[in-house]
């Protein structure tokens, strides 16, 4: 089932979800795009999609993120939320 699909290239911010360390039932990855937050179990980035890093030393929640510019599809497969960036 598709949860979100954007076929235009948009900024996507990706980081590790440290709450996963406390509860393994919480997905380990967070994706933010278009003002929405998605908790992801797995992510694939297809060839040709680049990224840059963004360091946030003063942010109490996330010290660093990956910034990706691409199209994105988020879907649920076998009870897990996955993202494909293309």
N, C-alpha and C positions, 0 to 999 in steps of 0.2 A: 504494500500500500504506500503510495507516495504521500509524504507529509508536506513537502515543500519542493518547488521546482522553480528555478530562475535560469533561463537560458541566455541571459545577457551577462556580460562580464561585470561583476560587482566586487567591491572590497569585502573580504571575508576575514574575520579575526578568529584565531584558533588557539586554545590553550588547554593545559592539563587541569582537570578538576580535582583539587586536593581532597575534597570530601570523599572521593573514591577510596582514599587511604583509610578512612574511618568505617566505611560501609561499602563492601564490594558490589552491592546491588545498585549503587548509584553509578551511572555511566562515567568512564574515566576522562572523557573529552568534552569540551564546550566549544561550540561554534556560534559566533554572533555575526549576523548579516541583516541588513535592511531593518535595523531596530529590534530584531527578534533574537532570542537565545534558544539554542537547541542543545540538548545533552545527548551525546553520541557514544555508541559502543565501539564503532570502527569507522575509519575514514580512508578512502583511496583518493590519491591525487594522480590524475592521468598525466602522461608525458607532455611536456610543453608548457605546463603551468608553473610559473615561478612564484617565489615567496621572498619576503624580507622579514627581518626580526624587528621587534619593538620592545625595548627595555623600559620597564616601569618600576624603578627602584623605590619610589615613594608610595606605590599602591599597596595597601595592606592585603589585598586579595590575590592579585596576580602580578608577579615580578617581571614577567616577560610573555610575549605572545608572538605567534607567527602571523604575518599579514599576507594574505593570498588574494590575487585578483583573478577571478575566473567565474565560470558558471557553476551552479550547484544543484544537486538533486539529493534530497534527504528522504529516506524511505524506511519503512519497517519491514524487516525480513526475518522470519522465524523468531519473532519476539524481541529482536534487537534492532536498535536504530542505527542506520548506517548513512554515511554521506559520501557522495562521489563528487569531486571537483574536477571540472573538465574545461 
